[in-house]
Amino acid sequence: MNTFLFMVFLVAVGLLAFVMVARKKSAQNTSGFVDKPKARPPLTAREQAMYNRLVQTLPDLVVLPQVSFGALLTARTRAARSSFSRKIADFVVCDHSFKVVAVVALGDKSSKGKSQRDLDRYALLLQAGYRVLRYPRVPDVGRVEADFDPTMASVSPMGS
């Protein structure tokens, strides 16, 4: 009986060692080193171009890139908050008192096939009363000027 318990103990220890080694290997990359975070630019080249277009075209407004929906929306229940907690708006354009003038979305190659999901995502902002402008690519100066012209405020909130 003692031999049987000893064998069960050895199998259990072996299994535990196997699981620990497997976990350690899954945390390593192919070169055998633990994967470490790497620096990257906060904006892609397209996002930088869009940011510069907005800043240059709208000098009297404040342009904020990559704003969390959590900074723009609030809700009482955790379930409602979870519907927007990990979403990011590409750009938020504010006046100097930080009242939101518009939320700007820039389409990209990765958003192909996600149009309904994008519409659902920005519907949250529309329901909260924000104006959302969506651009498939960086717009020209004239388009931005027209979209932010105060006399054109009655233009469709989903923009171009």
NORTAUR-V468456 format. One record per backbone hydrogen bond with DSSP energy under -1.0 kcal/mol. NH is the residue of the N-H (numbers start at 1). CO is the residue of the C=O. Records with the same first field share a line. If there is no record, write none. Layout:
NH->CO / CO
This chain:
5->1
6->2
7->3
8->4
9->5
10->6
11->7
12->8
13->9
14->10
15->11
16->12
17->13
18->14
19->15
20->16
21->17
22->18
23->19
24->20
25->21
26->22
27->23
28->25
29->33
32->29
35->27
48->44
49->45
50->46
51->47
52->48
53->49
54->50
55->51
56->52
57->53
58->54
61->58
62->94
64->92
66->90
67->89
69->87
71->68
72->69
73->69
81->77
82->78
84->81
85->81
87->84
89->67
91->104
92->64
93->102
94->62
95->99
98->95
101->93
102->93
103->131
104->91
105->133
107->135
111->108
112->109
114->111
118->114
119->115
120->116
121->117
122->118
123->119
126->122
127->123
128->124
129->126
130->125
133->103
134->158
135->105
144->140
145->141
146->142
147->143
148->144
152->149
153->150
155->152
159->156
